[in-house]
Amino acid sequence: MDFDLYRPLEEHDMLRESVRSLAEAKIAPHAAEVDEEARFPQEALEALVANDLHAVHVPESYGGAGADALATVIVIEEVARVCASSSLIPAVNKLGSLPVILSGSEELKKKYLAPLAKGDAMFSYCLSEPDAGSDAAGMKTKAVRDGDHYVLNGVKRWITNAGVSEYYTVMAVTDPDKRSKGISAFVVEKSDPGVSFGAPEKKLGIKGSPTREVYLDNVRIPADRMIGAEGTGFATAMKTLDHTRITIAAQALGIAQGALDYAKGYVQERKQFGKPIADFQGIQFMLADMAMKLEAARQLTYAAAARSERVAAGSGKEDLTFFGAAAKCYASDAAMEITTDAVQLLGGYGYTRDYPVERMMRDAKITQIYEGTNQVQRIVMARNLP
Ligand SMILES: Cc1cc2nc3c(=O)[nH]c(=O)nc-3n(C[C@H](O)[C@H](O)[C@H](O)COP(=O)(O)OP(=O)(O)OC[C@H]3O[C@@H](n4cnc5c(N)ncnc54)[C@H](O)[C@@H]3O)c2cc1C
C-alpha cells in the first residue's frame, strides 16, 4: 500500500474533532481532581469505552475499531491534551497487547484481544524490574517449563495500570545462558494464583495512572500462553517499543498542546503595564517558539506513525526503529520545554495548582523517562541511523 502522509491527516480531522469534544466534556472536568487525589480516572475509562476509544488499535477481525497508527496517535494526543493520566488507558492497552498482535498465536489473539476491544479488560506490559531498567535484558524473572505449563517467579517494577488491568504481557528468562535470546513473553492474568501487586508509587506526575510492582510467586500458567516461540520474547518486546514509542510521542504532543492552548488564552487576559501581556514582543516570541517546536514534533511523530503503519501492513522500510525513538525523544524534550515555558508565561500563577500548566509540566517529565529514557533513545537512534 502506498502511504500518503497528507491524505490521512485530512481523513483524521473528524476523529480529532470528536475525540476533542468528548475529552473536553467528560475527561477534562476530572483531570485536576484525579491528579490531586492520585486516583484512577474511572470517568475517563467509562467515557472512552462508551465511545470505543479505549483500545482503538485492535484489528476489526478481533472485534476492535481497527484504527491505524496515526488514528491511535490522534486519540492519545487529544486525551493527553486534557489529562495525561487518562491518555495512558489507550496507550498502555496498545503497549500491553501489541506483543500478542505482533507475535501471538491465533488462539491467544482470539482469547485476549476480544475482551480488550469490548472494554471488559485492560492490558499492561511488564518488562522492567528493580535492577533491570535501561538494561532490560538483565532481567531476573524466570519461567521454568513443567510439563504443559510454565512456572513464573520474579518481580516486575513500574508497571503502568497494574492492578486495574486484567491481562499482563510478562517477559521472563527461560534460558539464563542466552541473555536476550533466552527471554520469552507470556500472557499472565490478574486472577492467576500467585499474582499480586505492590503499593502504588508516589509520583511527580501522571498521578492518576497507577504504577505498581507486579509479584509473580510460583505462577503456573499453560504453556500455550507463551507469545511466539521460546527465546523470542525480548525481540517481540523491542519490536513492540518501535511502534509504541510513537504513542508516548503522541502523549507528549497532547500535554504540550494543552499547555500552549492554556497559555495562549491567559496572555490575552492578563494585564501588566496597562496592557495585555500578549502585546509584549518578549511574550510573542516565546509563544512562537513553543508553537514551532510543537509543530516540528508533531510532523516527526506523524511521519513515524506512517512508518509504523507500513511496517504493520508488511510493506515497511526498516527505519521504524530510528523514527520511533526519534519521535519519542524529540516530542518529549519539546513537551518539557513547552510546558516549562507555559508555567513561565503564567508567572506566579503558573506555579500553583490553581492552574493546569503546573500539572502539565509535571506530567510531561515522564515522557522523557519511560519506554526507554531519552539517553537510551539516543543510543537506539545512533545504532539505527537512517
Ligand atoms: C511512571 C512510570 C511508568 C512506567 N511504566 C512501565 C511499564 O508499564 N512497563 C515497564 O516495563 N516499565 C515501565 N516503566 C519503567 C521505565 O521504562 C524505566 O524506568 C526506564 O526504562 C528507566 O529505567 P530505570 O528507572 O531503571 O533507570 P536506569 O536504567 O537506572 O537509569 C538511570 C539513569 O541512567 C541513564 N542511563 C542508563 N544506562 C545508560 C547508558 N547506557 N548510557 C547513558 N545513560 C544511561 C538513564 O538514562 C537514566 O538517566 C515505567 C516507569 C515509570 C517511572
The ligand as an SDF file (V2000), in Angstrom:
LIG
                    3D

 53 58  0  0  0  0  0  0  0  0999 V2000
    5.6920    6.1680   35.8870 C   0  0  0  0  0  0  0  0  0  0  0  0
    6.4190    5.0570   35.2200 C   0  0  0  0  0  0  0  0  0  0  0  0
    5.7210    4.1210   34.4720 C   0  0  0  0  0  0  0  0  0  0  0  0
    6.3970    3.0580   33.8600 C   0  0  0  0  0  0  0  0  0  0  0  0
    5.6770    2.0880   33.1870 N   0  0  0  0  0  0  0  0  0  0  0  0
    6.2950    0.9540   32.7880 C   0  0  0  0  0  0  0  0  0  0  0  0
    5.5470   -0.1600   32.2730 C   0  0  0  0  0  0  0  0  0  0  0  0
    4.3040   -0.1000   32.1490 O   0  0  0  0  0  0  0  0  0  0  0  0
    6.2090   -1.2950   31.9540 N   0  0  0  0  0  0  0  0  0  0  0  0
    7.5710   -1.4100   32.0850 C   0  0  0  0  0  0  0  0  0  0  0  0
    8.0910   -2.4590   31.7530 O   0  0  0  0  0  0  0  0  0  0  0  0
    8.3100   -0.3740   32.5440 N   0  0  0  0  0  0  0  0  0  0  0  0
    7.7070    0.7980   32.9110 C   0  0  0  0  0  0  0  0  0  0  0  0
    8.4500    1.8550   33.4150 N   0  0  0  0  0  0  0  0  0  0  0  0
    9.9050    1.6950   33.5530 C   0  0  0  0  0  0  0  0  0  0  0  0
   10.7100    2.6210   32.6920 C   0  0  0  0  0  0  0  0  0  0  0  0
   10.6910    2.1990   31.3620 O   0  0  0  0  0  0  0  0  0  0  0  0
   12.1280    2.6770   33.3010 C   0  0  0  0  0  0  0  0  0  0  0  0
   12.0200    3.4600   34.4790 O   0  0  0  0  0  0  0  0  0  0  0  0
   13.1460    3.2520   32.3590 C   0  0  0  0  0  0  0  0  0  0  0  0
   13.3660    2.3650   31.3110 O   0  0  0  0  0  0  0  0  0  0  0  0
   14.4790    3.5610   33.0510 C   0  0  0  0  0  0  0  0  0  0  0  0
   14.9160    2.5120   33.8440 O   0  0  0  0  0  0  0  0  0  0  0  0
   15.3970    2.8240   35.3580 P   0  0  0  0  0  0  0  0  0  0  0  0
   14.3030    3.5890   36.0040 O   0  0  0  0  0  0  0  0  0  0  0  0
   15.8180    1.5430   35.9770 O   0  0  0  0  0  0  0  0  0  0  0  0
   16.6210    3.7950   35.1970 O   0  0  0  0  0  0  0  0  0  0  0  0
   18.1700    3.3710   34.9940 P   0  0  0  0  0  0  0  0  0  0  0  0
   18.2790    2.3860   33.8790 O   0  0  0  0  0  0  0  0  0  0  0  0
   18.7520    3.0080   36.3180 O   0  0  0  0  0  0  0  0  0  0  0  0
   18.7900    4.7530   34.5070 O   0  0  0  0  0  0  0  0  0  0  0  0
   19.2320    5.7850   35.3890 C   0  0  0  0  0  0  0  0  0  0  0  0
   19.8640    6.8890   34.5390 C   0  0  0  0  0  0  0  0  0  0  0  0
   20.9970    6.3600   33.8410 O   0  0  0  0  0  0  0  0  0  0  0  0
   20.8530    6.5960   32.4460 C   0  0  0  0  0  0  0  0  0  0  0  0
   21.4750    5.5010   31.7000 N   0  0  0  0  0  0  0  0  0  0  0  0
   21.3250    4.1480   31.8880 C   0  0  0  0  0  0  0  0  0  0  0  0
   22.0500    3.4740   31.0100 N   0  0  0  0  0  0  0  0  0  0  0  0
   22.6930    4.3960   30.2160 C   0  0  0  0  0  0  0  0  0  0  0  0
   23.6020    4.3260   29.1090 C   0  0  0  0  0  0  0  0  0  0  0  0
   23.9930    3.1480   28.5980 N   0  0  0  0  0  0  0  0  0  0  0  0
   24.0630    5.4850   28.5970 N   0  0  0  0  0  0  0  0  0  0  0  0
   23.6580    6.6760   29.0890 C   0  0  0  0  0  0  0  0  0  0  0  0
   22.7890    6.8240   30.1120 N   0  0  0  0  0  0  0  0  0  0  0  0
   22.3150    5.6880   30.6770 C   0  0  0  0  0  0  0  0  0  0  0  0
   19.3610    6.6620   32.2250 C   0  0  0  0  0  0  0  0  0  0  0  0
   19.0290    7.3420   31.0190 O   0  0  0  0  0  0  0  0  0  0  0  0
   18.9040    7.4170   33.4660 C   0  0  0  0  0  0  0  0  0  0  0  0
   19.1030    8.7970   33.2770 O   0  0  0  0  0  0  0  0  0  0  0  0
    7.8050    2.9530   33.9860 C   0  0  0  0  0  0  0  0  0  0  0  0
    8.5000    3.9190   34.7140 C   0  0  0  0  0  0  0  0  0  0  0  0
    7.8350    4.9420   35.3450 C   0  0  0  0  0  0  0  0  0  0  0  0
    8.6170    5.9240   36.1740 C   0  0  0  0  0  0  0  0  0  0  0  0
  1  2  1  0
  2  3  1  0
  2 52  2  0
  3  4  2  0
  4  5  1  0
  4 50  1  0
  5  6  2  0
  6  7  1  0
  6 13  1  0
  7  8  2  0
  7  9  1  0
  9 10  1  0
 10 11  2  0
 10 12  1  0
 12 13  2  0
 13 14  1  0
 14 15  1  0
 14 50  1  0
 15 16  1  0
 16 17  1  0
 16 18  1  0
 18 19  1  0
 18 20  1  0
 20 21  1  0
 20 22  1  0
 22 23  1  0
 23 24  1  0
 24 25  2  0
 24 26  1  0
 24 27  1  0
 27 28  1  0
 28 29  2  0
 28 30  1  0
 28 31  1  0
 31 32  1  0
 32 33  1  0
 33 34  1  0
 33 48  1  0
 34 35  1  0
 35 36  1  0
 35 46  1  0
 36 37  1  0
 36 45  1  0
 37 38  2  0
 38 39  1  0
 39 40  1  0
 39 45  2  0
 40 41  1  0
 40 42  2  0
 42 43  1  0
 43 44  2  0
 44 45  1  0
 46 47  1  0
 46 48  1  0
 48 49  1  0
 50 51  2  0
 51 52  1  0
 52 53  1  0
M  END
$$$$
